[in-house]
Amino acid sequence: MRLNRLLPGLSLMGALMITLPSEAARLQSWQFSPQENQLTFTTDDSVQPTAQLLSNPTRLVIDMPGTTLEEAQNQVIAGSAIKEVRAIRLDNETARLVVEYEPGYTVNPSQVQVRGESSRQWIVRLPEATRLASTGDVDKAASESTELASNTVRNRPVQGARTRIQGIVATVDGFFIRTAGESAQLEVDRFSENGQNYITLEIDQAAISLGLTAARLPVERYSIDSWQVEQTSTQPARARITLVLGEGSPDWNVTANEGGIAILPKDVAISSIPDTGNPAGTTEAYASSLATANRQAEPADPNALPAVPNGRFTVVLDPGHGGRDPGAVGIGGLQEKQVVNDVTPQVAAILRSQGVNVVLTRDSDYELDLAPRVQIAERANATIFVSIHANAISMSRPDVNGLETFYASAAGQRLANTVHASVLAEMGMRDRRVRSARFYVIRNTSMPAILVETGFVTGAEDAPNLADPVWRERISVAIARGILLHLQQL
Ligand code: ZN
């Protein structure tokens, strides 16, 4: 056992002082005991650590927001499932302890116990590591699953699919499989086996949304006995949807367009698949949004956004994380940067369409320090500054969900109130309120500045939404609408 003491390097100190928030805590020491399988650490001020599991390689990371680290250190662990434990600086405001596992091992993150001896001394008890099933086995299991039982959804994280399957909903006409991206490339097969009838849809280049769960599949309509939704392959992305039909089930027509896949009885005229709605929410919410969309044949009028004088305002938008810095990582490996890198440019595009000058602190996926973000806003002489993030808490707290908006000045508070209210009204999220905070980017900018936490990547309700491109588009509109409302009042 070895005690790692983290002493500031003198030469680094001067440079770091410029960008560090002055009230930050410091990670003073940490140690890992292989015998007890526990990690302990001490800070010089109170911290609120969060634990998450990351993959490739498997790492348990403990983040300490508002805590600085002067020197990265590592401890190689021999003869266990743990390869190495290290302390790194995630960004100017966050120190991170990393427990990296040997290939082929993982731990159950919900069994990780983070216990505070005090607000400055912490003990992290690690569960026994378990062997990972190899990816090959998982693929085999998924494709060979001929045993069909009640509703099942097997989803696995997929990247780069052309079509995303987001939800399945029963309507008065039949079923709709809501998709985003390109129109589904379908192969439909019908067969009978052991007195049961099946329809299978093989969908190429398709990913099943991580938000789609068995609980969200409609049953007991039109004599559908059950659904199976499987990500049969991740590379290439391929999905299979199976309907198990009971007796007396009608003959079905299956058609696809950009809005989704319609499965309708042959005698029902094919209705158009609505272009709006949030399928990653509950089926009830989706069904009601479908109903609304069916009633108002017209799509939402984009010109209904609040009008502001052309060219009068400059808004600086700051995507919170990028490049090597994924930000928070949550359920299904969902990364904060995936959310902010998608939402921020959409907010920019909407504001620009309304005649607002927009400056982005970065416009592609790279890491950016905090000080340059503030400098960009000052140089642009921005009217307002909006930093966009996604939140995280321990993986063992999926119950924590909702929108938080932070400000650091009275002018920032007015902006925060307007944007927060707009997003809440549009998205129906839980309200974790407008709060004051000392984040570097909102404290050091001279114009009204806010930091919007668009939901929790670790939250059971928020994560599927944050992973859903349709939902991200909607929250982009809601944030832009809030910003425009604020500008309108100036
Ligand atoms: Zn963030």
Residues whose N, C-alpha, C, O or C-beta is under 5 A from the ligand:
A	BS01	ZN	G320 G327 H389 A390
